[in-house]
Amino acid sequence: MKNQLARLFGETSAPARMETATPVQWRKVLRRVLRELDAYLAVNVQTDGVHLLMLHSGLAAASEALRRRNFWPAYAEGITRLALLLMGDYPDHRKRRFGRHRLSHYQLSQHREVRFFQSYAQKLHTLMIAPRMGIQLKTPPGRALMEFHEKFGRKADPVTFFAWYRQAHPEDYAAVF
């Protein structure tokens, strides 16, 4: 949690430096997290009004939970709701029959579906952080980029880089993309 708070608020922020916290302190920090999530939602999610209302219901449920003495379970439910809705929908399996789940059980695409697209510039950023995420590559991405620049010059664009990279480093390309 300290790492996440440092990423959200900065390494030197009070929430990131907390070693232990009382429930009152946790409530204050978690309210701040909810405000941040709301801001990220506003900037990064373009969707229909119904879906946006549902997303805000997850944040509202988490916020309301912070009024309770034992807030953690309800707070987790609100954040889980938000996560599921960001994947497409909030499932309702209350009338589910017992037995093995079909693949459709986990599909959240009845009302909308999520697709992630990357520009070539975004793909380049992803390639550069792949080793930090634990993806093993034969050639470090920085070295491959330098190799490309030596061959094609500094003004070559990311589209040209990936056409070259796919051929020059096919195993590394496949490991990331």
Phi and psi restraints in degrees (value plus and minus 20) as a CYANA .aco file:
   2 LYS   PHI     -80.4   -40.4
   2 LYS   PSI     -60.4   -20.4
   3 ASN   PHI     -83.3   -43.3
   3 ASN   PSI     -64.3   -24.3
   4 GLN   PHI     -84.2   -44.2
   4 GLN   PSI     -62.1   -22.1
   5 LEU   PHI     -85.0   -45.0
   5 LEU   PSI     -57.2   -17.2
   6 ALA   PHI     -84.7   -44.7
   6 ALA   PSI     -60.1   -20.1
   7 ARG   PHI     -87.3   -47.3
   7 ARG   PSI     -56.7   -16.7
   8 LEU   PHI     -97.2   -57.2
   8 LEU   PSI     -61.9   -21.9
   9 PHE   PHI    -137.1   -97.1
   9 PHE   PSI     -25.4    14.6
  10 GLY   PHI      82.5   122.5
  10 GLY   PSI     127.7   167.7
  11 GLU   PHI     -82.9   -42.9
  11 GLU   PSI     -50.1   -10.1
  12 THR   PHI    -114.6   -74.6
  12 THR   PSI     -15.8    24.2
  13 SER   PHI     -89.9   -49.9
  13 SER   PSI     135.7   175.7
  14 ALA   PHI     -78.7   -38.7
  14 ALA   PSI     -64.8   -24.8
  15 PRO   PHI     -81.3   -41.3
  15 PRO   PSI     -57.9   -17.9
  16 ALA   PHI     -92.5   -52.5
  16 ALA   PSI     -45.1    -5.1
  17 ARG   PHI    -110.8   -70.8
  17 ARG   PSI     -26.6    13.4
  18 MET   PHI     -81.4   -41.4
  18 MET   PSI     107.0   147.0
  19 GLU   PHI    -111.6   -71.6
  19 GLU   PSI     -67.6   -27.6
  20 THR   PHI    -152.7  -112.7
  20 THR   PSI     134.9   174.9
  21 ALA   PHI    -163.0  -123.0
  21 ALA   PSI     125.5   165.5
  22 THR   PHI    -102.1   -62.1
  22 THR   PSI     144.5   184.5
  23 PRO   PHI     -76.2   -36.2
  23 PRO   PSI     -56.7   -16.7
  24 VAL   PHI     -82.9   -42.9
  24 VAL   PSI     -63.8   -23.8
  25 GLN   PHI     -86.0   -46.0
  25 GLN   PSI     -60.4   -20.4
  26 TRP   PHI     -81.4   -41.4
  26 TRP   PSI     -62.7   -22.7
  27 ARG   PHI     -78.6   -38.6
  27 ARG   PSI     -63.8   -23.8
  28 LYS   PHI     -82.3   -42.3
  28 LYS   PSI     -65.7   -25.7
  29 VAL   PHI     -85.4   -45.4
  29 VAL   PSI     -64.0   -24.0
  30 LEU   PHI     -88.2   -48.2
  30 LEU   PSI     -51.4   -11.4
  31 ARG   PHI     -83.5   -43.5
  31 ARG   PSI     -61.1   -21.1
  32 ARG   PHI     -84.1   -44.1
  32 ARG   PSI     -60.0   -20.0
  33 VAL   PHI     -81.2   -41.2
  33 VAL   PSI     -63.8   -23.8
  34 LEU   PHI     -82.2   -42.2
  34 LEU   PSI     -59.0   -19.0
  35 ARG   PHI     -82.9   -42.9
  35 ARG   PSI     -60.2   -20.2
  36 GLU   PHI     -84.3   -44.3
  36 GLU   PSI     -65.3   -25.3
  37 LEU   PHI     -80.4   -40.4
  37 LEU   PSI     -60.2   -20.2
  38 ASP   PHI     -81.7   -41.7
  38 ASP   PSI     -61.8   -21.8
  39 ALA   PHI     -85.8   -45.8
  39 ALA   PSI     -62.5   -22.5
  40 TYR   PHI     -83.8   -43.8
  40 TYR   PSI     -59.1   -19.1
  41 LEU   PHI     -80.5   -40.5
  41 LEU   PSI     -66.2   -26.2
  42 ALA   PHI     -81.8   -41.8
  42 ALA   PSI     -57.8   -17.8
  43 VAL   PHI    -104.0   -64.0
  43 VAL   PSI     -51.7   -11.7
  44 ASN   PHI    -128.6   -88.6
  44 ASN   PSI     -32.9     7.1
  45 VAL   PHI    -136.4   -96.4
  45 VAL   PSI      97.9   137.9
  46 GLN   PHI    -131.3   -91.3
  46 GLN   PSI      95.4   135.4
  47 THR   PHI    -171.1  -131.1
  47 THR   PSI    -197.9  -157.9
  48 ASP   PHI     -97.3   -57.3
  48 ASP   PSI     144.2   184.2
  49 GLY   PHI     -82.1   -42.1
  49 GLY   PSI     -57.1   -17.1
  50 VAL   PHI     -84.6   -44.6
  50 VAL   PSI     -67.3   -27.3
  51 HIS   PHI     -83.3   -43.3
  51 HIS   PSI     -62.1   -22.1
  52 LEU   PHI     -81.8   -41.8
  52 LEU   PSI     -60.2   -20.2
  53 LEU   PHI     -82.5   -42.5
  53 LEU   PSI     -61.2   -21.2
  54 MET   PHI     -84.7   -44.7
  54 MET   PSI     -62.4   -22.4
  55 LEU   PHI     -80.4   -40.4
  55 LEU   PSI     -64.9   -24.9
  56 HIS   PHI     -85.7   -45.7
  56 HIS   PSI     -46.5    -6.5
  57 SER   PHI     -85.9   -45.9
  57 SER   PSI     -52.7   -12.7
  58 GLY   PHI     -86.3   -46.3
  58 GLY   PSI     -64.1   -24.1
  59 LEU   PHI     -85.3   -45.3
  59 LEU   PSI     -60.2   -20.2
  60 ALA   PHI     -85.5   -45.5
  60 ALA   PSI     -60.0   -20.0
  61 ALA   PHI     -83.6   -43.6
  61 ALA   PSI     -61.2   -21.2
  62 ALA   PHI     -85.6   -45.6
  62 ALA   PSI     -60.2   -20.2
  63 SER   PHI     -85.4   -45.4
  63 SER   PSI     -64.6   -24.6
  64 GLU   PHI     -82.5   -42.5
  64 GLU   PSI     -55.8   -15.8
  65 ALA   PHI     -79.1   -39.1
  65 ALA   PSI     -52.2   -12.2
  66 LEU   PHI     -88.6   -48.6
  66 LEU   PSI     -27.7    12.3
  67 ARG   PHI    -105.2   -65.2
  67 ARG   PSI     -34.3     5.7
  68 ARG   PHI    -109.6   -69.6
  68 ARG   PSI     137.6   177.6
  69 ARG   PHI     -85.9   -45.9
  69 ARG   PSI     -70.1   -30.1
  70 ASN   PHI    -120.3   -80.3
  70 ASN   PSI      60.5   100.5
  71 PHE   PHI    -104.5   -64.5
  71 PHE   PSI     -41.0    -1.0
  72 TRP   PHI     -77.6   -37.6
  72 TRP   PSI     -69.0   -29.0
  73 PRO   PHI     -80.2   -40.2
  73 PRO   PSI     -65.2   -25.2
  74 ALA   PHI     -90.6   -50.6
  74 ALA   PSI     -54.1   -14.1
  75 TYR   PHI     -83.2   -43.2
  75 TYR   PSI     -65.4   -25.4
  76 ALA   PHI     -81.9   -41.9
  76 ALA   PSI     -56.4   -16.4
  77 GLU   PHI     -83.6   -43.6
  77 GLU   PSI     -63.2   -23.2
  78 GLY   PHI     -83.1   -43.1
  78 GLY   PSI     -63.4   -23.4
  79 ILE   PHI     -88.8   -48.8
  79 ILE   PSI     -57.8   -17.8
  80 THR   PHI     -83.9   -43.9
  80 THR   PSI     -61.3   -21.3
  81 ARG   PHI     -79.0   -39.0
  81 ARG   PSI     -66.7   -26.7
  82 LEU   PHI     -79.0   -39.0
  82 LEU   PSI     -65.9   -25.9
  83 ALA   PHI     -81.5   -41.5
  83 ALA   PSI     -66.4   -26.4
  84 LEU   PHI     -83.8   -43.8
  84 LEU   PSI     -61.9   -21.9
  85 LEU   PHI     -85.6   -45.6
  85 LEU   PSI     -53.3   -13.3
  86 LEU   PHI     -87.3   -47.3
  86 LEU   PSI     -42.9    -2.9
  87 MET   PHI    -105.8   -65.8
  87 MET   PSI     -26.9    13.1
  88 GLY   PHI     121.7   161.7
  88 GLY   PSI     -68.0   -28.0
  89 ASP   PHI    -179.4  -139.4
  89 ASP   PSI     146.7   186.7
  90 TYR   PHI    -123.7   -83.7
  90 TYR   PSI      87.7   127.7
  91 PRO   PHI     -87.7   -47.7
  91 PRO   PSI     132.7   172.7
  92 ASP   PHI    -153.1  -113.1
  92 ASP   PSI      81.1   121.1
  93 HIS   PHI    -131.1   -91.1
  93 HIS   PSI       6.5    46.5
  94 ARG   PHI     -83.0   -43.0
  94 ARG   PSI     -50.0   -10.0
  95 LYS   PHI    -121.0   -81.0
  95 LYS   PSI       0.3    40.3
  96 ARG   PHI     -87.9   -47.9
  96 ARG   PSI     123.1   163.1
  97 ARG   PHI    -104.3   -64.3
  97 ARG   PSI     133.7   173.7
  98 PHE   PHI     -94.9   -54.9
  98 PHE   PSI     140.6   180.6
  99 GLY   PHI     102.8   142.8
  99 GLY   PSI    -189.9  -149.9
 100 ARG   PHI     -90.5   -50.5
 100 ARG   PSI     120.4   160.4
 101 HIS   PHI    -100.5   -60.5
 101 HIS   PSI     114.0   154.0
 102 ARG   PHI    -100.5   -60.5
 102 ARG   PSI     141.7   181.7
 103 LEU   PHI     -76.6   -36.6
 103 LEU   PSI     -56.8   -16.8
 104 SER   PHI     -83.8   -43.8
 104 SER   PSI     -40.6    -0.6
 105 HIS   PHI     -77.4   -37.4
 105 HIS   PSI     -54.8   -14.8
 106 TYR   PHI    -116.9   -76.9
 106 TYR   PSI     -23.3    16.7
 107 GLN   PHI     -95.2   -55.2
 107 GLN   PSI     112.0   152.0
 108 LEU   PHI    -135.3   -95.3
 108 LEU   PSI      13.8    53.8
 109 SER   PHI    -131.2   -91.2
 109 SER   PSI       5.3    45.3
 110 GLN   PHI     -88.0   -48.0
 110 GLN   PSI     -57.1   -17.1
 111 HIS   PHI    -127.7   -87.7
 111 HIS   PSI     -44.7    -4.7
 112 ARG   PHI    -186.0  -146.0
 112 ARG   PSI     143.9   183.9
 113 GLU   PHI    -156.2  -116.2
 113 GLU   PSI     134.4   174.4
 114 VAL   PHI    -120.1   -80.1
 114 VAL   PSI     113.7   153.7
 115 ARG   PHI    -155.4  -115.4
 115 ARG   PSI     114.3   154.3
 116 PHE   PHI    -124.6   -84.6
 116 PHE   PSI     109.3   149.3
 117 PHE   PHI    -138.9   -98.9
 117 PHE   PSI     126.5   166.5
 118 GLN   PHI    -147.8  -107.8
 118 GLN   PSI     114.4   154.4
 119 SER   PHI     -94.1   -54.1
 119 SER   PSI     148.1   188.1
 120 TYR   PHI     -85.5   -45.5
 120 TYR   PSI     -53.1   -13.1
 121 ALA   PHI     -85.5   -45.5
 121 ALA   PSI     -59.8   -19.8
 122 GLN   PHI     -87.2   -47.2
 122 GLN   PSI     -58.6   -18.6
 123 LYS   PHI     -81.0   -41.0
 123 LYS   PSI     -58.8   -18.8
 124 LEU   PHI     -83.8   -43.8
 124 LEU   PSI     -63.3   -23.3
 125 HIS   PHI     -81.4   -41.4
 125 HIS   PSI     -61.2   -21.2
 126 THR   PHI     -82.6   -42.6
 126 THR   PSI     -63.6   -23.6
 127 LEU   PHI     -79.9   -39.9
 127 LEU   PSI     -61.2   -21.2
 128 MET   PHI     -85.8   -45.8
 128 MET   PSI     -52.7   -12.7
 129 ILE   PHI    -112.1   -72.1
 129 ILE   PSI     -27.5    12.5
 130 ALA   PHI     -73.2   -33.2
 130 ALA   PSI     -65.5   -25.5
 131 PRO   PHI     -82.1   -42.1
 131 PRO   PSI     -53.4   -13.4
 132 ARG   PHI     -89.0   -49.0
 132 ARG   PSI     -42.2    -2.2
 133 MET   PHI    -107.8   -67.8
 133 MET   PSI     -19.9    20.1
 134 GLY   PHI      78.0   118.0
 134 GLY   PSI     -13.5    26.5
 135 ILE   PHI    -103.1   -63.1
 135 ILE   PSI     102.1   142.1
 136 GLN   PHI    -102.1   -62.1
 136 GLN   PSI     104.5   144.5
 137 LEU   PHI    -142.0  -102.0
 137 LEU   PSI     125.2   165.2
 138 LYS   PHI     -88.6   -48.6
 138 LYS   PSI     -59.7   -19.7
 139 THR   PHI    -137.1   -97.1
 139 THR   PSI     104.1   144.1
 140 PRO   PHI     -77.1   -37.1
 140 PRO   PSI     119.1   159.1
 141 PRO   PHI     -76.7   -36.7
 141 PRO   PSI     -59.0   -19.0
 142 GLY   PHI     -81.1   -41.1
 142 GLY   PSI     -60.2   -20.2
 143 ARG   PHI     -87.4   -47.4
 143 ARG   PSI     -60.3   -20.3
 144 ALA   PHI     -83.2   -43.2
 144 ALA   PSI     -60.5   -20.5
 145 LEU   PHI     -85.0   -45.0
 145 LEU   PSI     -60.4   -20.4
 146 MET   PHI     -84.0   -44.0
 146 MET   PSI     -61.7   -21.7
 147 GLU   PHI     -79.1   -39.1
 147 GLU   PSI     -63.8   -23.8
 148 PHE   PHI     -82.8   -42.8
 148 PHE   PSI     -65.4   -25.4
 149 HIS   PHI     -83.8   -43.8
 149 HIS   PSI     -56.6   -16.6
 150 GLU   PHI     -83.1   -43.1
 150 GLU   PSI     -55.3   -15.3
 151 LYS   PHI    -103.5   -63.5
 151 LYS   PSI     -58.0   -18.0
 152 PHE   PHI    -136.3   -96.3
 152 PHE   PSI     -26.7    13.3
 153 GLY   PHI      70.9   110.9
 153 GLY   PSI     148.4   188.4
 154 ARG   PHI     -98.3   -58.3
 154 ARG   PSI     -38.9     1.1
 155 LYS   PHI    -108.7   -68.7
 155 LYS   PSI     -22.2    17.8
 156 ALA   PHI     -86.1   -46.1
 156 ALA   PSI     119.7   159.7
 157 ASP   PHI    -105.8   -65.8
 157 ASP   PSI     147.8   187.8
 158 PRO   PHI     -81.2   -41.2
 158 PRO   PSI     -50.1   -10.1
 159 VAL   PHI     -82.0   -42.0
 159 VAL   PSI     -66.8   -26.8
 160 THR   PHI     -84.6   -44.6
 160 THR   PSI     -59.7   -19.7
 161 PHE   PHI     -78.7   -38.7
 161 PHE   PSI     -67.5   -27.5
 162 PHE   PHI     -90.7   -50.7
 162 PHE   PSI     -50.7   -10.7
 163 ALA   PHI     -82.5   -42.5
 163 ALA   PSI     -64.0   -24.0
 164 TRP   PHI     -88.4   -48.4
 164 TRP   PSI     -65.7   -25.7
 165 TYR   PHI     -81.9   -41.9
 165 TYR   PSI     -60.1   -20.1
 166 ARG   PHI     -81.4   -41.4
 166 ARG   PSI     -55.6   -15.6
 167 GLN   PHI    -103.1   -63.1
 167 GLN   PSI     -60.8   -20.8
 168 ALA   PHI     -97.2   -57.2
 168 ALA   PSI     -51.5   -11.5
 169 HIS   PHI    -156.0  -116.0
 169 HIS   PSI      42.8    82.8
 170 PRO   PHI     -81.7   -41.7
 170 PRO   PSI     -56.8   -16.8
 171 GLU   PHI     -88.5   -48.5
 171 GLU   PSI     -60.2   -20.2
 172 ASP   PHI     -87.2   -47.2
 172 ASP   PSI     -61.1   -21.1
 173 TYR   PHI     -78.9   -38.9
 173 TYR   PSI     -66.5   -26.5
 174 ALA   PHI     -85.7   -45.7
 174 ALA   PSI     -51.8   -11.8
 175 ALA   PHI     -87.1   -47.1
 175 ALA   PSI     -49.6    -9.6
 176 VAL   PHI    -119.3   -79.3
 176 VAL   PSI     -62.4   -22.4
